[in-house]
Amino acid sequence: MKRVAILIVGLAVVAATANATIVIDAPTVQDNTTWSAAPDAVSNTDHIFVRDQTGSDVHAYIEFGLSGLSGYSSSDIVSAEMKLLVDYNNNGGQTAKIDRIDADWSTSTLTWNNAPGVTDIGVTTTAFGGANGWETIDITDLVKSWLDGTANEGVRISYLPSAYTHQANIRSSEYAGTDSDPYLQVEVIPEPATLGLLVVGASGAMLIRRMRL
């Protein structure tokens, strides 16, 4: 009777594993800030900034490395969230927008005047309006489009124009250590090879348990 029970439980574990997802963290490749009041200046500090202020707008640029998603397609993506550590904001609920960057750029040369063009992807957020800490912005559809062949040049973050000054300071990849770097957290359906290892591992664990009884 024990063997039958173990077999049933084992099959249940394998079935559950077959429906499992895994999380892959995609690191920042480069990030920087552009400032309309200093249009030829290269920033490249330990923070990237977002600000809306007449004559002094500031935009943040981030590019994520997607090598960890090699072998996956857009249909494998369950969710993709940008994770940003904010240590100052006076947002007050102001809306920020996320645009897709359309051309190559370099953190060592990026300025307001030479910044690449962007495309509005319809993503807005009020994430910077709360307390300081990790903020999450969903860009699932954008990541899917990258896997479908759209060039991954990263994202630009800016505030929608308003009558007041708003600013958010986000720790960049230049900040000491790596624990506060911006990153992309992607939940995926495992590719067949990875799924096979998960199933074999679950089956093996149940077999060992069976042998010990």
PyMOL commands that set and color helices and strands:
alter all, ss='L'
color gray80, all
select helices_A, chain A and resi 2-18+67-69+74-76+127-129+140-147+192-212
alter helices_A, ss='H'
color red, helices_A
select strands_A, chain A and resi 22-35+47-52+58-64+77-89+96-101+118-125+133-138+155-159+166-171+183-188
alter strands_A, ss='S'
color yellow, strands_A
deselect
rebuild
show_as cartoon
